[in-house]
Amino acid sequence: MKKLAVCVLSALSVSAYAEDDSKTWSADAEFGLISTSGNTTTSSVKAKLDVSQELTQWRNQYILEGLYKQDEVDVTEDSVTTKENQTTAQKYFASVQADYKLDAEHKGLFVYGSYEDDRFSGYAYQGTFALGYSDRLFKTDKSRLNYSVGPGIAFSKTEDTVEDDVVTEGVENQNAVVRFSAAYLYQISENAKFTQSLSSDVSADSGENSKTKAETALTANISSAFALKASFTVNHNTHVPEEKKHADTQTAITLVFSY
C-alpha cells in the first residue's frame, strides 16, 4: 500500500508539467522551532511547504508537512529514576490536488492523493485517494470560501504490537469514503488575515474510520515576504487502536516566507 500511495502522489504531480510553458508558481514556506532547557528540557520543530501552481487548464496544490518533538522524561529502572530524552511526536504528511478547470472561474474536477506517517497515532500510515467536483462558494472584497467534494478510497495500516516478545503485525484496511474539504479566508486588514481550513474523509461504513483535520490561523505580515502565523490544528480519527486518543491538537507560532 505504501507503493500505491507513492504512485498516486507521483502521478498527480505529473500534471504540473502538462503545460510547462505557462506555469505560475506561488508558495508559503512555514517554520517554527522551540527549545527549552533547565528544569524542563524540550525541543520541537514544525515545518510546512504549501505550493500552488496555476496553469491554463490545471490548478495544482502540493503540501509537505512535518512535526518533530523531543522531551526529557523520567525513566525508572530497578528502582532508579533517571532523566532521558525521548521522541514524543514525529509526523510527516504529503498531499497533491490537481483541479482540471471547467471554466475561467473556479469550477473544476479534482484528483487528490495524500499520505501520512504519524508515529504516535497508532497507525503505521494513513492515506486517501479521491476525485470529484471543486468550486468557490462565494467571494467578497474581504473574504472567500473554496470547497471540493467527491468519493474516494482511504487506506491505512495499524502499528505492529509487541506483547511478551511476540510481534503482532498491524492490520491493513481499505474503505470507501466521501472526501470534503473547504478553505475560508477573511482579510482583516492589508497586513493581517484569518484562515480556516477543514478536510474530512467520511467513511461510507459507520464501522470504519473517518478522519478529519481542521486548522484555524491568524497571519500578520512583518514585511513584504515574511509573516508570523499563530495556528491551532485538530486531527481526529473516529476509530483508533486501544489506548490511543481520538483527537490530537497542536498550537503553534511559526514564521512564514512567501514567494
Beta strands, then each sheet from edge to edge (+ up, - down):
strand 1: 24-36
strand 2: 42-54
strand 3: 58-77
strand 4: 80-101
strand 5: 108-118
strand 6: 123-139
strand 7: 143-158
strand 8: 161-163
strand 9: 166-168
strand 10: 172-189
strand 11: 192-203
strand 12: 211-221
strand 13: 226-237
strand 14: 247-258
sheet 1: 1+ 2- 3+ 4- 5+ 6- 7+ 10- 11+ 12- 13+ 14- 1+
sheet 2: 8+ 9-
end
